[in-house]
């Protein structure tokens, strides 16, 4: 038996103090980014992203499959179209 919840994937750009992270956020179908962040922050202190690029202020880019971002450290987040 597989317990899997269907999710929509949206590309986001997350701004933090010393870098930005571009990645994929998995959200409840037909929900808004703001609704998902509000719901997630009530359950945990971290926001998971997959298929990420960490973009440092000096221009260096590091690719990683998965990151957990501490929600309280997010300066800004928006959908990356």
Residue frames relative to the residue before (quaternion, step in Angstrom):
aa qw qx qy qz dx dy dz
X 1.0000 0.0000 0.0000 0.0000 0.00 0.00 0.00
X 0.1748 -0.7984 0.5724 0.0667 3.53 -0.78 1.05
X 0.1942 -0.7697 0.5998 0.1002 3.57 -0.79 1.06
X 0.2132 0.7751 -0.5589 0.2035 3.54 -0.13 1.29
X 0.2274 -0.7549 0.6042 0.1157 3.52 -0.94 0.97
X 0.4336 -0.6927 0.5098 0.2686 3.57 -0.80 0.98
X 0.0330 -0.7973 0.6025 -0.0186 3.57 -0.97 0.87
X 0.3925 -0.6511 0.5900 0.2720 3.51 -1.30 0.50
X 0.2845 -0.7348 0.5879 0.1829 3.58 -1.17 0.57
X 0.0218 0.7792 -0.6263 0.0122 3.55 -0.92 0.93
X 0.4223 -0.6762 0.5457 0.2584 3.53 -1.13 0.74
X 0.0313 -0.8022 0.5961 -0.0138 3.57 -0.90 0.95
X 0.2180 -0.7158 0.6426 0.1648 3.50 -1.36 0.37
X 0.1194 -0.8086 0.5761 0.0018 3.54 -0.61 1.23
X 0.2081 -0.7774 0.5856 0.0976 3.56 -0.80 1.06
X 0.0417 -0.7659 0.6415 -0.0126 3.53 -0.92 1.05
X 0.7530 -0.4175 0.2448 0.4458 3.60 -1.24 0.17
X 0.8417 0.2097 -0.0681 0.4929 3.58 0.67 -1.07
X 0.7992 0.1141 -0.0680 0.5862 3.60 1.24 0.02
X 0.3365 -0.6827 0.6002 0.2460 3.52 -1.41 0.09
X 0.1645 -0.7625 0.6133 0.1238 3.55 -1.20 0.49
X 0.1378 -0.7506 0.6437 0.0571 3.53 -0.87 1.08
X 0.2611 0.7806 -0.5317 0.1994 3.58 -0.71 1.03
X 0.5662 -0.5876 0.4696 0.3371 3.52 -1.36 -0.17
X 0.1615 -0.7623 0.6236 0.0628 3.53 -0.90 1.05
X 0.2558 -0.7612 0.5814 0.1307 3.55 -0.91 0.95
X 0.0023 0.8330 -0.5493 0.0660 3.57 -0.49 1.22
X 0.6474 -0.4903 0.4129 0.4123 3.52 -1.34 0.33
X 0.5648 -0.6323 0.3982 0.3503 3.62 -0.84 0.91
X 0.8590 0.1176 -0.1305 0.4809 3.54 -1.10 0.90
X 0.5196 0.6048 -0.4484 0.4039 3.60 1.11 0.57
X 0.4944 -0.6383 0.4991 0.3146 3.56 -1.25 0.39
X 0.6450 -0.5157 0.3986 0.3991 3.55 -1.25 0.45
X 0.6687 0.5082 -0.3046 0.4492 3.60 0.90 -0.91
X 0.6346 0.5184 -0.3302 0.4685 3.60 1.02 -0.74
X 0.6590 0.5144 -0.3042 0.4568 3.55 0.96 -0.88
X 0.6563 0.5040 -0.3136 0.4657 3.61 0.95 -0.83
X 0.6398 0.5219 -0.3232 0.4624 3.57 0.98 -0.82
X 0.6691 0.4983 -0.2879 0.4703 3.57 0.92 -0.93
X 0.6765 0.5030 -0.2910 0.4523 3.58 0.89 -0.97
X 0.6806 0.5094 -0.3012 0.4320 3.59 0.89 -0.89
X 0.6166 0.5302 -0.3487 0.4659 3.61 1.21 -0.36
X 0.7220 0.4436 -0.2354 0.4760 3.58 1.18 -0.58
X 0.8127 0.0291 0.0497 0.5798 3.57 1.06 -0.78
X 0.4967 -0.6527 0.4851 0.3031 3.57 -1.28 0.28
X 0.7266 0.4336 -0.2141 0.4880 3.58 1.29 -0.15
X 0.2655 -0.7384 0.6052 0.1341 3.51 -1.19 0.74
X 0.2386 -0.7933 0.5403 0.1477 3.63 -0.57 1.07
X 0.0363 -0.7676 0.6397 0.0148 3.56 -1.10 0.81
X 0.2030 -0.7633 0.6001 0.1266 3.57 -1.16 0.64
X 0.8277 0.2252 -0.1733 0.4838 3.55 -1.36 0.29
X 0.2351 0.8449 -0.4353 0.2033 3.55 0.83 1.08
X 0.1560 -0.6991 0.6835 0.1407 3.45 -1.43 0.43
X 0.1922 -0.7463 0.6271 0.1137 3.55 -0.83 1.03
X 0.1271 -0.8070 0.5764 0.0193 3.55 -0.60 1.19
X 0.2238 -0.8029 0.5436 0.0986 3.57 -0.36 1.28
X 0.6630 -0.5397 0.3543 0.3790 3.59 -1.21 0.52
X 0.6725 0.4837 -0.3046 0.4701 3.61 1.13 -0.53
X 0.6266 -0.5711 0.3190 0.4237 3.60 1.31 0.10
X 0.4909 0.6500 -0.4387 0.3796 3.59 1.26 -0.20
X 0.1319 -0.7786 0.6105 0.0612 3.56 -1.08 0.80
X 0.0773 -0.7768 0.6246 0.0238 3.55 -0.94 0.96
X 0.2405 -0.7724 0.5728 0.1320 3.59 -0.83 0.98
X 0.0308 0.7776 -0.6260 0.0495 3.56 -0.98 0.94
X 0.5425 -0.6454 0.4396 0.3096 3.56 -1.17 0.60
X 0.8204 0.0336 0.0589 0.5677 3.58 1.02 -0.80
X 0.0510 0.7698 -0.6362 0.0120 3.56 -1.11 0.74
X 0.2332 -0.6989 0.6511 0.1823 3.51 -1.35 0.42
X 0.1550 -0.7957 0.5825 0.0593 3.56 -0.70 1.10
X 0.4188 -0.6800 0.5374 0.2710 3.57 -0.87 0.93
X 0.4661 -0.7275 0.4314 0.2594 3.58 -0.50 1.23
X 0.6639 0.5243 -0.3140 0.4310 3.60 0.94 -0.82
X 0.6680 0.4977 -0.3077 0.4598 3.62 1.20 -0.35
X 0.5089 0.6498 -0.4231 0.3738 3.62 1.26 -0.09
X 0.2785 -0.7510 0.5797 0.1494 3.55 -0.85 1.03
X 0.7769 -0.1253 0.1227 0.6047 3.56 0.95 -0.94
X 0.0247 -0.7679 0.6397 0.0207 3.55 -1.20 0.61
X 0.1003 0.7857 -0.6083 0.0515 3.53 -1.06 0.73
X 0.6057 -0.5396 0.4344 0.3915 3.52 -1.29 0.40
X 0.2457 -0.7754 0.5720 0.1058 3.56 -0.93 0.96
X 0.0699 -0.8429 0.5335 -0.0026 3.57 -0.07 1.30
